């Protein structure tokens, strides 16, 4: 199984090739949150929302200052 750092690298690559898929940003944001990278996680959650991933709203409200 992948650890969080391996998953983060995988998602970084995935975003390079699929930068318009909000779910990639959601998944990367979740991994960054687990790695205590809160600012990066919130950036990814906001980008996911911008790309139409409406489930990001809950994550932003719960995890990001100033929503």
Secondary structure per residue as TSV (DSSP state, phi and psi in degrees):
chain	resnum	aa	ss	phi	psi
A	1	X	-	360.0	155.6
A	2	X	-	-81.8	141.4
A	3	X	-	-88.1	174.7
A	4	X	H	-62.5	-38.8
A	5	X	H	-68.2	-37.9
A	6	X	H	-65.8	-40.5
A	7	X	H	-62.8	-39.8
A	8	X	H	-62.2	-44.5
A	9	X	H	-62.5	-42.0
A	10	X	H	-60.5	-45.5
A	11	X	H	-69.5	-35.7
A	12	X	H	-57.1	-46.6
A	13	X	H	-64.6	-42.8
A	14	X	H	-59.5	-39.5
A	15	X	H	-69.2	-34.6
A	16	X	H	-57.4	-41.5
A	17	X	H	-90.6	-19.5
A	18	X	-	-136.2	61.2
A	19	X	T	-73.1	-4.9
A	20	X	T	-104.0	7.9
A	21	X	-	-101.6	109.3
A	22	X	H	-59.1	-33.5
A	23	X	H	-62.7	-31.1
A	24	X	H	-63.3	-40.8
A	25	X	H	-69.5	-37.3
A	26	X	H	-60.2	-49.1
A	27	X	H	-62.8	-42.1
A	28	X	H	-66.8	-38.0
A	29	X	H	-61.0	-40.5
A	30	X	H	-63.8	-40.9
A	31	X	H	-66.4	-44.0
A	32	X	H	-60.4	-37.8
A	33	X	H	-62.0	-43.9
A	34	X	H	-62.6	-29.7
A	35	X	T	-91.5	13.4
A	36	X	T	59.2	35.6
A	37	X	-	-105.4	65.3
A	38	X	H	-58.8	-45.1
A	39	X	H	-62.5	-44.6
A	40	X	H	-64.5	-38.0
A	41	X	H	-62.0	-45.4
A	42	X	H	-65.9	-37.7
A	43	X	H	-59.0	-44.3
A	44	X	H	-67.5	-41.0
A	45	X	H	-62.0	-40.9
A	46	X	H	-66.4	-39.1
A	47	X	H	-65.9	-39.2
A	48	X	H	-60.6	-43.6
A	49	X	H	-63.4	-44.0
A	50	X	H	-57.5	-32.2
A	51	X	T	-90.3	8.1
A	52	X	T	98.3	7.8
A	53	X	-	-86.5	88.2
A	54	X	T	-67.3	-19.1
A	55	X	T	-65.2	-15.8
A	56	X	H	-65.9	-25.7
A	57	X	H	-55.0	-47.0
A	58	X	H	-61.7	-42.5
A	59	X	H	-65.1	-40.6
A	60	X	H	-64.7	-46.3
A	61	X	H	-62.0	-37.9
A	62	X	H	-80.3	-32.8
A	63	X	H	-117.0	-13.1
A	64	X	-	-115.8	131.3
A	65	X	T	-68.6	139.4
A	66	X	T	71.9	4.0
A	67	X	-	37.8	360.0
